[in-house]
Amino acid sequence: MPTKEIKEFHVIDTIEKPDEMPRVLLENEKLKKQFYVQGKVLEAQYKIGENFLVLVTEGNPFEEALYIYYFSDSLNLMDSLELSVMYSEGMLRNLSLTDSGDIVFSFFDNDEQWILKVYSHPKYTLFNNKYPVKRKMSLFHKSWLDLKKL
C-alpha cells in the first residue's frame, strides 16, 4: 500500500491530570472529526492507502512513550501499539519511509533503528510483541501493525 506523509491532523487540546497519562484531542481537517488518544505531542502522520497512521509521544524526554495509532478512513481505531520503557529516556528521531512503505525511526538511542510495518490485511498474532513494544489487545487477535527493532 502506498504510504505518504500528510498534514490532515492537528492538535485541538491536551488534557493533563495528576496520576493520569496525558491525552490529546486531535482533529482531522478534511473529515471534520475529533478524537482523543493517549499522548501529548503529535509527531508524525501518514496516509496508508485510504487509512491513517498517527504517531504521538507524551512530550517527556526523561520518561518518554511513543503511541502508534492506525485508523480506518472513517477514523475508527483498527490497531495501536506503545513503545516505552519505564524510567527510560526517549525521543522520536530519524523518521524515514522505505521504498516498500515501511517507517524506520530511532527512539531510545540514535544508533538503534525500529521498523514499523503496516499490513494490507490483518494477521492473527499470538504473543507477537516483544518488550518494550506493548499492545492493549486480547491474547489472540488480528493486528495490522508490526514493530520490530532492527
Backbone as CSV, one residue per row, in Angstrom:
resi,resn,N_x,N_y,N_z,CA_x,CA_y,CA_z,C_x,C_y,C_z
1,MET,0.846,-1.179,0.000,0.000,0.000,0.000,0.891,1.242,0.000
2,PRO,0.522,2.231,-0.773,1.324,3.452,-0.785,1.222,4.200,0.549
3,THR,2.363,4.692,1.013,2.434,5.449,2.262,2.952,6.841,1.958
4,LYS,2.247,7.858,2.474,2.742,9.214,2.266,2.487,10.051,3.515
5,GLU,3.397,10.983,3.764,3.226,11.909,4.877,2.089,12.871,4.554
6,ILE,1.327,13.207,5.586,0.210,14.135,5.412,0.235,15.188,6.514
7,LYS,-0.634,16.172,6.381,-0.809,17.229,7.393,-2.304,17.459,7.632
8,GLU,-3.079,16.369,7.712,-4.533,16.480,7.881,-4.966,16.586,9.336
9,PHE,-4.124,16.141,10.266,-4.478,16.152,11.683,-3.778,17.304,12.381
10,HIS,-4.450,17.890,13.349,-3.790,18.877,14.186,-4.341,18.776,15.611
11,VAL,-3.571,19.300,16.542,-3.911,19.237,17.966,-4.890,20.348,18.303
12,ILE,-5.998,19.973,18.935,-7.002,20.929,19.398,-6.753,21.277,20.865
13,ASP,-6.457,20.251,21.674,-6.293,20.458,23.112,-5.513,19.295,23.703
14,THR,-4.867,19.531,24.841,-4.229,18.459,25.596,-4.848,18.428,26.985
15,ILE,-4.988,17.231,27.526,-5.580,17.038,28.843,-4.516,16.385,29.719
16,GLU,-4.130,17.081,30.772,-3.163,16.537,31.714,-3.762,16.615,33.110
17,LYS,-3.862,15.443,33.764,-4.374,15.365,35.125,-3.359,14.618,35.971
18,PRO,-3.263,14.944,37.247,-2.319,14.222,38.115,-2.612,12.726,38.117
19,ASP,-1.557,11.940,38.080,-1.642,10.471,38.136,-2.383,9.852,36.960
20,GLU,-2.473,10.557,35.843,-3.069,10.003,34.631,-2.165,10.281,33.444
21,MET,-2.231,9.413,32.464,-1.482,9.630,31.236,-2.078,10.831,30.510
22,PRO,-1.230,11.635,29.882,-1.794,12.753,29.123,-2.581,12.255,27.915
23,ARG,-3.577,13.034,27.522,-4.360,12.729,26.321,-4.395,13.975,25.457
24,VAL,-4.527,13.746,24.171,-4.565,14.854,23.236,-5.822,14.724,22.378
25,LEU,-6.457,15.854,22.126,-7.620,15.899,21.238,-7.111,16.275,19.859
26,LEU,-7.253,15.340,18.915,-6.827,15.572,17.537,-8.041,15.811,16.657
27,GLU,-7.822,16.565,15.599,-8.874,16.794,14.616,-8.324,16.507,13.230
28,ASN,-9.138,15.816,12.421,-8.821,15.645,11.014,-9.585,16.730,10.269
29,GLU,-8.830,17.629,9.649,-9.450,18.786,8.996,-10.363,18.399,7.849
30,LYS,-9.943,17.418,7.042,-10.749,17.040,5.872,-12.045,16.350,6.276
31,LEU,-11.968,15.455,7.271,-13.162,14.729,7.711,-13.979,15.507,8.738
32,LYS,-13.388,16.552,9.291,-14.041,17.359,10.320,-14.495,16.505,11.503
33,LYS,-13.578,15.623,11.946,-13.846,14.760,13.102,-12.748,14.963,14.134
34,GLN,-13.146,14.867,15.406,-12.206,14.983,16.513,-12.232,13.704,17.337
35,PHE,-11.087,13.383,17.988,-11.000,12.195,18.827,-9.813,12.349,19.775
36,TYR,-9.891,11.650,20.915,-8.824,11.655,21.915,-7.945,10.421,21.746
37,VAL,-6.644,10.590,21.979,-5.701,9.484,22.051,-4.748,9.759,23.202
38,GLN,-4.111,8.701,23.702,-3.082,8.883,24.715,-1.902,9.590,24.086
39,GLY,-1.237,10.416,24.877,-0.094,11.157,24.394,-0.355,12.643,24.488
40,LYS,0.620,13.410,23.975,0.522,14.858,24.116,1.017,15.587,22.864
41,VAL,2.026,15.024,22.195,2.653,15.701,21.063,2.420,14.891,19.791
42,LEU,1.790,15.498,18.801,1.601,14.862,17.503,2.928,14.936,16.759
43,GLU,3.569,13.779,16.570,4.913,13.740,15.993,4.901,13.551,14.475
44,ALA,4.036,12.661,13.988,4.012,12.367,12.551,2.656,11.791,12.187
45,GLN,2.321,11.912,10.910,1.049,11.382,10.417,1.221,10.955,8.971
46,TYR,0.562,9.841,8.632,0.705,9.254,7.305,-0.653,8.791,6.798
47,LYS,-0.779,8.758,5.510,-1.924,8.131,4.859,-1.379,6.854,4.236
48,ILE,-2.013,5.736,4.555,-1.599,4.432,4.037,-2.801,3.864,3.306
49,GLY,-2.751,3.883,1.993,-3.940,3.560,1.208,-4.988,4.605,1.537
50,GLU,-6.140,4.170,2.035,-7.200,5.096,2.453,-7.184,5.343,3.962
51,ASN,-6.321,4.635,4.694,-6.302,4.698,6.156,-5.244,5.673,6.659
52,PHE,-5.226,5.876,7.991,-4.336,6.855,8.606,-3.470,6.208,9.687
53,LEU,-2.240,6.676,9.782,-1.316,6.268,10.834,-0.861,7.537,11.542
54,VAL,-0.986,7.551,12.872,-0.645,8.730,13.660,0.341,8.307,14.748
55,LEU,1.441,9.063,14.900,2.447,8.813,15.920,2.421,9.967,16.910
56,VAL,2.237,9.621,18.202,2.097,10.613,19.263,3.036,10.233,20.404
57,THR,3.689,11.235,21.017,4.510,10.989,22.201,3.920,11.741,23.384
58,GLU,4.453,11.438,24.585,3.983,12.109,25.796,4.653,13.465,25.998
59,GLY,5.723,13.747,25.269,6.395,15.031,25.408,7.272,15.124,26.637
60,ASN,7.741,13.989,27.138,8.619,13.960,28.306,9.856,13.141,27.962
61,PRO,10.936,13.782,27.487,12.096,13.015,27.030,12.804,12.230,28.131
62,PHE,12.487,12.492,29.407,13.126,11.753,30.502,12.433,10.438,30.815
63,GLU,11.186,10.300,30.396,10.447,9.037,30.512,9.387,9.047,29.413
64,GLU,9.844,8.823,28.202,9.005,9.006,27.016,8.313,7.714,26.597
65,ALA,7.169,7.879,25.973,6.430,6.774,25.364,5.991,7.221,23.977
66,LEU,6.040,6.293,23.030,5.554,6.533,21.675,4.296,5.708,21.490
67,TYR,3.222,6.375,21.056,1.960,5.704,20.777,1.732,5.732,19.274
68,ILE,1.406,4.577,18.723,1.181,4.443,17.282,-0.259,3.999,17.090
69,TYR,-1.015,4.786,16.336,-2.428,4.511,16.113,-2.689,4.343,14.622
70,TYR,-3.457,3.289,14.291,-3.839,3.034,12.898,-5.356,3.125,12.808
71,PHE,-5.846,4.101,12.031,-7.270,4.376,11.896,-7.762,4.063,10.494
72,SER,-9.024,3.676,10.409,-9.669,3.498,9.107,-9.910,4.859,8.478
73,ASP,-10.396,4.858,7.254,-10.679,6.114,6.554,-11.805,6.912,7.213
74,SER,-12.599,6.254,8.081,-13.647,6.956,8.828,-13.237,7.203,10.289
75,LEU,-11.944,7.029,10.584,-11.322,7.274,11.885,-11.758,6.308,12.988
76,ASN,-12.085,5.079,12.613,-12.279,4.014,13.592,-10.913,3.407,13.877
77,LEU,-10.588,3.221,15.156,-9.297,2.651,15.531,-9.236,1.183,15.127
78,MET,-8.238,0.843,14.318,-8.063,-0.531,13.839,-6.984,-1.271,14.624
79,ASP,-5.938,-0.541,15.071,-4.838,-1.163,15.801,-4.031,-0.067,16.472
80,SER,-3.310,-0.433,17.531,-2.431,0.529,18.192,-1.304,-0.207,18.900
81,LEU,-0.184,0.491,19.058,0.990,-0.022,19.749,1.552,1.058,20.647
82,GLU,2.298,0.636,21.655,3.041,1.555,22.506,4.479,1.078,22.567
83,LEU,5.417,2.003,22.469,6.848,1.717,22.618,7.320,2.532,23.803
84,SER,7.646,1.851,24.921,8.086,2.573,26.116,8.798,1.630,27.077
85,VAL,9.647,2.238,27.891,10.318,1.550,28.990,10.262,2.497,30.184
86,MET,9.765,2.010,31.305,9.637,2.850,32.484,10.998,3.437,32.870
87,TYR,11.014,4.710,33.175,12.195,5.465,33.594,13.280,5.545,32.523
88,SER,12.906,5.405,31.257,13.894,5.490,30.173,13.631,6.703,29.302
89,GLU,14.722,7.338,28.914,14.637,8.477,28.016,14.255,7.997,26.621
90,GLY,13.625,8.869,25.879,13.274,8.555,24.507,12.981,9.823,23.731
91,MET,13.242,9.753,22.454,12.926,10.867,21.566,12.777,10.290,20.167
92,LEU,11.678,10.598,19.530,11.431,10.113,18.173,12.313,10.902,17.203
93,ARG,13.201,10.184,16.501,14.158,10.826,15.594,14.329,9.989,14.342
94,ASN,14.935,10.600,13.344,15.372,9.912,12.116,14.237,9.161,11.422
95,LEU,13.056,9.752,11.384,11.911,9.144,10.690,12.163,9.122,9.188
96,SER,11.941,7.967,8.567,12.052,7.888,7.107,11.151,6.774,6.586
97,LEU,10.778,6.903,5.335,9.968,5.893,4.652,10.881,5.048,3.773
98,THR,10.678,3.740,3.792,11.415,2.863,2.890,10.680,2.790,1.558
99,ASP,11.315,2.208,0.563,10.677,2.052,-0.746,9.411,1.207,-0.666
100,SER,9.365,0.280,0.307,8.187,-0.583,0.443,7.083,0.048,1.294
101,GLY,7.312,1.279,1.813,6.286,1.965,2.587,6.387,1.754,4.076
102,ASP,7.419,1.031,4.536,7.628,0.857,5.972,8.207,2.148,6.548
103,ILE,8.027,2.340,7.847,8.540,3.532,8.516,9.682,3.107,9.433
104,VAL,10.829,3.745,9.268,12.016,3.454,10.067,12.294,4.672,10.929
105,PHE,12.679,4.436,12.204,12.961,5.548,13.104,13.852,5.096,14.254
106,SER,14.393,6.069,14.977,15.120,5.837,16.230,14.236,6.347,17.355
107,PHE,14.390,5.728,18.531,13.598,6.214,19.659,14.417,6.320,20.938
108,PHE,14.918,5.216,21.463,15.658,5.261,22.719,17.089,5.746,22.523
109,ASP,17.682,5.390,21.403,19.090,5.676,21.144,19.246,5.983,19.655
110,ASN,20.102,6.917,19.320,20.308,7.274,17.913,20.841,6.120,17.080
111,ASP,21.590,5.203,17.719,22.201,4.099,16.976,21.245,2.942,16.719
112,GLU,20.125,2.909,17.411,19.158,1.842,17.187,18.190,2.257,16.092
113,GLN,17.575,1.270,15.477,16.530,1.560,14.498,15.369,0.614,14.718
114,TRP,14.178,1.163,14.571,12.939,0.407,14.647,12.290,0.466,13.275
115,ILE,11.600,-0.618,12.917,10.864,-0.626,11.649,9.405,-0.946,11.947
116,LEU,8.528,-0.103,11.425,7.086,-0.263,11.583,6.499,-0.671,10.240
117,LYS,5.885,-1.842,10.232,5.210,-2.333,9.032,3.708,-2.254,9.257
118,VAL,3.003,-1.849,8.219,1.538,-1.839,8.250,1.085,-2.820,7.179
119,TYR,0.398,-3.869,7.618,-0.049,-4.907,6.687,-1.267,-4.445,5.890
120,SER,-1.375,-4.934,4.667,-2.540,-4.606,3.844,-3.786,-5.365,4.309
121,HIS,-3.584,-6.508,4.960,-4.662,-7.289,5.570,-4.202,-7.675,6.975
122,PRO,-5.109,-7.676,7.950,-4.676,-8.015,9.311,-4.232,-9.464,9.403
123,LYS,-3.284,-9.686,10.312,-2.768,-11.037,10.550,-3.084,-11.424,11.983
124,TYR,-3.441,-12.694,12.170,-3.649,-13.174,13.525,-2.297,-13.350,14.190
125,THR,-2.185,-12.856,15.434,-0.929,-12.964,16.165,-1.184,-13.509,17.558
126,LEU,-0.175,-14.138,18.096,-0.204,-14.667,19.453,1.144,-14.338,20.076
127,PHE,1.163,-13.465,21.072,2.402,-13.032,21.722,3.427,-12.537,20.712
128,ASN,2.991,-11.756,19.752,3.887,-11.286,18.696,4.768,-10.123,19.143
129,ASN,4.369,-9.408,20.186,5.123,-8.229,20.604,6.125,-8.574,21.688
130,LYS,7.324,-8.075,21.512,8.373,-8.287,22.499,8.653,-6.965,23.184
131,TYR,8.830,-7.035,24.501,9.134,-5.856,25.293,10.286,-5.103,24.637
132,PRO,10.172,-3.812,24.454,9.295,-2.811,25.050,8.092,-2.416,24.196
133,VAL,7.713,-3.259,23.241,6.519,-2.993,22.429,5.317,-3.575,23.161
134,LYS,4.277,-2.760,23.329,3.086,-3.192,24.068,1.858,-2.987,23.203
135,ARG,0.896,-3.870,23.374,-0.363,-3.782,22.648,-1.494,-4.044,23.634
136,LYS,-2.518,-3.208,23.597,-3.659,-3.361,24.503,-4.779,-4.103,23.795
137,MET,-4.496,-5.285,23.386,-5.495,-6.111,22.702,-5.558,-7.466,23.399
138,SER,-6.496,-8.288,22.995,-6.635,-9.605,23.579,-5.447,-10.482,23.198
139,LEU,-5.330,-11.617,23.844,-4.218,-12.535,23.650,-4.052,-12.957,22.189
140,PHE,-5.133,-13.334,21.544,-5.095,-13.791,20.156,-5.990,-12.859,19.350
141,HIS,-5.397,-12.080,18.482,-6.162,-11.044,17.795,-5.586,-10.774,16.407
142,LYS,-6.360,-10.029,15.639,-5.883,-9.576,14.331,-5.084,-8.296,14.533
143,SER,-3.928,-8.222,13.900,-3.149,-6.989,14.008,-2.736,-6.494,12.629
144,TRP,-2.761,-5.189,12.500,-2.356,-4.514,11.282,-0.918,-4.032,11.374
145,LEU,-0.439,-3.813,12.602,0.866,-3.197,12.834,1.873,-4.210,13.348
146,ASP,3.111,-4.042,12.906,4.211,-4.869,13.386,5.405,-3.950,13.597
147,LEU,5.921,-3.893,14.835,7.045,-3.036,15.189,8.168,-3.898,15.719
148,LYS,9.332,-3.791,15.094,10.486,-4.591,15.498,11.748,-3.732,15.482
149,LYS,12.675,-4.088,16.369,13.972,-3.432,16.394,14.863,-4.085,15.350
150,LEU,15.534,-3.256,14.549,16.436,-3.793,13.509,17.774,-4.161,14.105
